[in-house]
Amino acid sequence: MEDLQLQPTPNVTRRQLLMRGLRCQCPNCGQAKLFKNRLHIHHYCPKCGMRLERGDGYYLGPLCINYGVAVFTFVLPTLLLGFFGYIAIKLALVIAFTGALLLPVLLYSFSWSCWLMIYYICLPDELHANRTEDCDDLSFEEERRTRTKQ
């Protein structure tokens, strides 16, 4: 699939990126799902061919989103309920521990989709559909930024 030619697509607006991110669709074309199954992201979009997995370190964004949602929306409130006596502390610990194990797995695909959505909303020119050249390399390189500023 590495030699798949990217098809030209119309420019993608931030609103479209938001909707595609919430639906776990390709940010470039919006026609394909991001995941092969619940835990495996496509390396390239099956419809338009855009590279979805950028390489080493790119997983840190989804990891932070997943961790933040699990901790601040479930684990911490559960522990606070136990600490302030609304539920037994042992029950709160069991619920929090269970949630800390299960929530990241359940939210994995959505956190990836949110990360791609945030990334392309912040850097819309990185999206293949919004570029003039026909390549899938990252165009937001340090050299280009410094040349553009000068």
Kinemage of the C-alpha trace (Angstrom):
@kinemage 1
@onewidth
@group {chain A} dominant
@subgroup {mainchain}
@vectorlist {calphas} color= white
{ca met a 1} P 0.000 0.000 0.000
{ca glu a 2} L 3.060 2.257 0.250
{ca asp a 3} L 2.980 3.028 -3.493
{ca leu a 4} L -0.722 3.979 -3.520
{ca gln a 5} L -1.121 7.338 -5.231
{ca leu a 6} L -3.007 9.927 -3.221
{ca gln a 7} L -6.125 11.066 -5.005
{ca pro a 8} L -6.813 14.817 -5.211
{ca thr a 9} L -9.525 15.896 -2.806
{ca pro a 10} L -11.139 19.270 -2.114
{ca asn a 11} L -9.783 21.362 0.760
{ca val a 12} L -10.953 20.232 4.184
{ca thr a 13} L -12.369 22.822 6.594
{ca arg a 14} L -11.886 22.773 10.347
{ca arg a 15} L -15.562 21.942 10.786
{ca gln a 16} L -15.169 18.904 8.517
{ca leu a 17} L -12.081 17.860 10.495
{ca leu a 18} L -14.058 18.126 13.724
{ca met a 19} L -16.921 16.000 12.377
{ca arg a 20} L -14.551 13.399 10.916
{ca gly a 21} L -12.631 13.225 14.173
{ca leu a 22} L -15.771 12.622 16.199
{ca arg a 23} L -16.834 9.871 13.768
{ca cys a 24} L -13.372 8.202 13.707
{ca gln a 25} L -13.043 8.749 9.946
{ca cys a 26} L -10.051 9.592 7.798
{ca pro a 27} L -9.294 13.312 8.276
{ca asn a 28} L -8.352 13.666 4.609
{ca cys a 29} L -11.267 12.090 2.708
{ca gly a 30} L -13.812 11.269 5.416
{ca gln a 31} L -14.794 8.099 3.559
{ca ala a 32} L -12.960 5.414 5.530
{ca lys a 33} L -12.741 4.379 9.144
{ca leu a 34} L -9.368 4.873 10.844
{ca phe a 35} L -9.208 1.383 12.350
{ca lys a 36} L -8.958 -2.148 10.981
{ca asn a 37} L -10.426 -3.359 14.263
{ca arg a 38} L -10.836 -1.916 17.763
{ca leu a 39} L -7.093 -1.747 18.520
{ca his a 40} L -5.287 -1.528 15.155
{ca ile a 41} L -5.139 1.708 13.182
{ca his a 42} L -4.670 1.560 9.418
{ca his a 43} L -1.171 2.664 8.412
{ca tyr a 44} L -2.715 4.309 5.332
{ca cys a 45} L -6.313 5.282 4.596
{ca pro a 46} L -7.941 2.483 2.556
{ca lys a 47} L -9.783 5.037 0.368
{ca cys a 48} L -7.432 7.968 -0.284
{ca gly a 49} L -4.066 6.469 0.734
{ca met a 50} L -3.034 9.190 3.189
{ca arg a 51} L -0.561 8.007 5.816
{ca leu a 52} L -2.326 7.867 9.197
{ca glu a 53} L 0.446 6.524 11.416
{ca arg a 54} L 3.332 8.984 11.365
{ca gly a 55} L 5.949 6.909 13.162
{ca asp a 56} L 7.874 6.952 16.414
{ca gly a 57} L 6.470 9.215 19.079
{ca tyr a 58} L 3.216 9.959 17.277
{ca tyr a 59} L 1.359 7.656 19.678
{ca leu a 60} L 2.086 10.021 22.602
{ca gly a 61} L -0.786 12.339 21.689
{ca pro a 62} L -3.449 9.623 21.855
{ca leu a 63} L -1.805 8.260 24.994
{ca cys a 64} L -2.108 11.634 26.765
{ca ile a 65} L -5.728 12.080 25.669
{ca asn a 66} L -6.588 8.549 26.779
{ca tyr a 67} L -4.831 8.939 30.120
{ca gly a 68} L -6.376 12.358 30.787
{ca val a 69} L -9.907 11.225 30.047
{ca ala a 70} L -9.574 8.039 32.103
{ca val a 71} L -8.021 9.758 35.121
{ca phe a 72} L -9.928 13.032 35.257
{ca thr a 73} L -13.386 11.818 34.242
{ca phe a 74} L -13.481 8.456 36.016
{ca val a 75} L -10.658 7.459 38.362
{ca leu a 76} L -10.273 10.758 40.238
{ca pro a 77} L -14.035 11.354 40.750
{ca thr a 78} L -14.459 7.757 41.953
{ca leu a 79} L -11.617 8.104 44.430
{ca leu a 80} L -13.010 11.431 45.661
{ca leu a 81} L -16.408 9.833 46.230
{ca gly a 82} L -14.677 7.202 48.357
{ca phe a 83} L -12.514 9.738 50.180
{ca phe a 84} L -15.482 11.937 51.133
{ca gly a 85} L -17.538 8.955 52.275
{ca tyr a 86} L -20.219 8.786 49.572
{ca ile a 87} L -19.162 5.197 48.849
{ca ala a 88} L -16.913 2.794 50.758
{ca ile a 89} L -13.228 3.484 50.141
{ca lys a 90} L -12.535 -0.169 49.267
{ca leu a 91} L -15.332 -0.135 46.696
{ca ala a 92} L -14.015 3.153 45.300
{ca leu a 93} L -10.537 1.645 44.930
{ca val a 94} L -11.893 -1.442 43.156
{ca ile a 95} L -14.028 0.666 40.796
{ca ala a 96} L -11.169 3.100 40.106
{ca phe a 97} L -8.698 0.260 39.466
{ca thr a 98} L -11.124 -1.506 37.126
{ca gly a 99} L -11.825 1.725 35.285
{ca ala a 100} L -8.104 2.480 35.005
{ca leu a 101} L -7.632 -0.861 33.247
{ca leu a 102} L -10.732 -0.914 31.039
{ca leu a 103} L -11.280 2.712 30.014
{ca pro a 104} L -8.020 3.134 28.075
{ca val a 105} L -8.826 0.036 26.025
{ca leu a 106} L -12.377 1.209 25.353
{ca leu a 107} L -11.282 4.744 24.468
{ca tyr a 108} L -8.243 3.777 22.379
{ca ser a 109} L -9.731 4.326 18.929
{ca phe a 110} L -11.547 7.513 19.929
{ca ser a 111} L -8.389 9.000 21.470
{ca trp a 112} L -6.471 8.313 18.227
{ca ser a 113} L -9.214 9.981 16.244
{ca cys a 114} L -9.239 12.968 18.597
{ca trp a 115} L -5.460 13.282 18.306
{ca leu a 116} L -5.590 13.310 14.508
{ca met a 117} L -8.444 15.814 14.647
{ca ile a 118} L -6.540 18.146 16.999
{ca tyr a 119} L -3.323 17.769 15.000
{ca tyr a 120} L -4.933 18.667 11.682
{ca ile a 121} L -7.097 21.441 13.136
{ca cys a 122} L -3.928 23.050 14.506
{ca leu a 123} L -1.872 22.351 11.363
{ca pro a 124} L -4.391 22.225 8.479
{ca asp a 125} L -1.671 22.562 5.822
{ca glu a 126} L -0.275 19.177 6.893
{ca leu a 127} L -3.408 17.488 5.579
{ca his a 128} L -2.895 16.158 2.054
{ca ala a 129} L -6.151 17.665 0.791
{ca asn a 130} L -5.057 21.136 1.909
{ca arg a 131} L -1.628 21.025 0.219
{ca thr a 132} L -0.662 22.053 -3.260
{ca glu a 133} L 2.076 19.467 -3.789
{ca asp a 134} L 1.220 15.797 -4.259
{ca cys a 135} L 3.218 14.104 -1.504
{ca asp a 136} L 2.531 12.648 1.900
{ca asp a 137} L 5.668 13.796 3.694
{ca leu a 138} L 5.351 16.192 6.580
{ca ser a 139} L 5.595 19.669 5.086
{ca phe a 140} L 5.888 21.458 8.416
{ca glu a 141} L 9.651 21.135 8.692
{ca glu a 142} L 11.951 23.476 10.589
{ca glu a 143} L 13.771 24.544 7.409
{ca arg a 144} L 10.560 25.585 5.675
{ca arg a 145} L 9.365 27.556 8.695
{ca thr a 146} L 12.617 29.494 8.952
{ca arg a 147} L 12.772 30.140 5.190
{ca thr a 148} L 9.170 31.373 5.178
{ca lys a 149} L 9.788 33.792 8.071
{ca gln a 150} L 12.829 35.368 6.395
